[in-house]
Amino acid sequence: MKVLVILSHPNLESSIANKTIIENLKKANLEIALEVRHLESLYPDYIIDVKSEQNALLNADFIIFQHPFYWYSTPAILKKYLDEVLIWGFAFGVGGDKLKGKQFLQSITLGGSKESYTPLGYNRFRLKDFLKPMEQTVYHTQMIYNPPLYSYRNAYEPNILNSMSEVKENAVAHAEKIIAKIQDFTKGNKVKVEAFIHKWFTHFDKLDENGYFIQYLHKKVEFTFPGYGNMIGHGEFNKWYQSIIEKLEAPTKHEVKNLIIEERERNEFDIRFQVQFQAKEKESQKEINVVESENWKLIWDENSDRPLIEKYIVTV
């Protein structure tokens, strides 16, 4: 996995906040590849190598735009970058799905105070209102939008506005938030998948309404259960589940054992485990106590932060 930071600051060497943030990101132990592309250094003539920038985006899993807030927007070259790099056929339109599924984070340093970004402040609007165009850009290019990170009071004028040490402290804290976000990303969603599996069986043991299960099944889910054979889709799952409700008393008991979760691609999981299944039939009062083997294929949708089961195979 790789993190790409698109940095825009026309005077980076004289910057306190953005320079400190980047320095702290570079020296952090991220356990993931990090590339920082400072647009003003790469393109002092403002002639952007579109192909190089598109390739950098293609090779990234997590994209961060790091910049100061200039006139309620980005520095000039970052706006030019958006216009020239995120073009039809690449970022949107026919064939324009090259950024789909990539994580995006806008990281901003502001000179003003938090109070200034209120209806009674001199900026009149809340910061989130000024950031709507970037948010929509992310959605339109099918990237995964993360709430922006920002810090206030980063402007410094000796003996007039703030102190250099305070601005540096703010920048270090800002960098730590970015680092935490990257670390959360590198952990992936395996922990969430495991929690979901246990939650799934908690609802099954209650013989909950079928609507609970359907929301987590792909429309063309393939599933196999002993005695029922191969089935496909929500309709056949509903028929199977209704037969289970009619046959078994609630509650049942599923005990998950030997759980193995393998992430074959980002957010695509192969899952194997055994289940000790105990239940009682309604009519015969026969007790069931078997060990089942289960194999799932599951994807984790980061836009909705929810799982979707594509294949569900149970054998005894």
C-alpha positions, 0 to 999 in steps of 0.5 A: 500500500502507498500514501501519496501526499500532493503538497501545494505551498508556493513558499514552503521553505518560509512556511512554518506549519506546512513544512513542519507537517511534512517533516513530521510525516516523513520521519514517522514510522508509518510502515507504508510507502510514502511519496510527497510531491511538492507541486511548486518544486516540481513545476516552477513554470506551472507546466504540469506533467499530467501523465506523471501525476496521473501515474502517481495517483494510480499507484497510490491507495491513500491520497492526501492534499496538503495545503494552506487555505488561500482565498477560501480555496487552494493555492493556484497550482493545486487548482490547475492540477485539479483542472488538468490531471483529474480529466474526463476518461481518467477521473470521471466520464466514460472510462473515468474510474481510475480513482475509484475506491481510493481514499482521499483526505484534504489536510488544510492549514488556516491562518485565522481563528476558529471563531472567524469561520462562523456566521458572526466571524469575519469569514461569515461562513463555516469552514465546511461550507468553503470545502464543499467543492472539494468534497463533491470533486471526491464524490464525482471521481468515486474516491472515498471521502474522509472528513478533512483535517485542519488546524487554525491560527497558523499565520505568524507575524513576529510580535503581531500575530501568534508565536512561532513556537505555538504555530509549530506545536499546532503543526506537530499536532496536525501531523499526528492526526494525519499519521493516526489516519494513515495508521488506521488505514493500514490496519484495514477492516479485518477487525471489523469483519471479525466483529461482523461475523460474531454479530451475524450469528448473534442475530441468527441465534435469535432467529431475527427477521430476514431483513437483517441478513438480506442487507449484508448479502450481495444480490447475487449471493451464492450460498450452500447449506446441507440438505438444501444444495446450491442457491443464488440470490435474495429470493432463495435465501429468504425461502431457506431462512423461512424454512429454518424459522419454521423448523427450529426453536429460538434461540439456537447457538452458534459458537465460532471456532478456528476463525481465519480471515485472509485479505486477498485484495484490499477489502476483499476477504476469504474467510474460513472457520468452524461453527459448533451449532446447537438447536432443537426442532419444533415438532420432534423436539430433536436436539441438533449438535453438529460442527459445521465448516463455513467458507465465506467470500466478503467485501467491505464497502468503505463508502458505507462502512459495511460488509457484503457477503458474496459467497456463503458455503456451509458443509458438515 
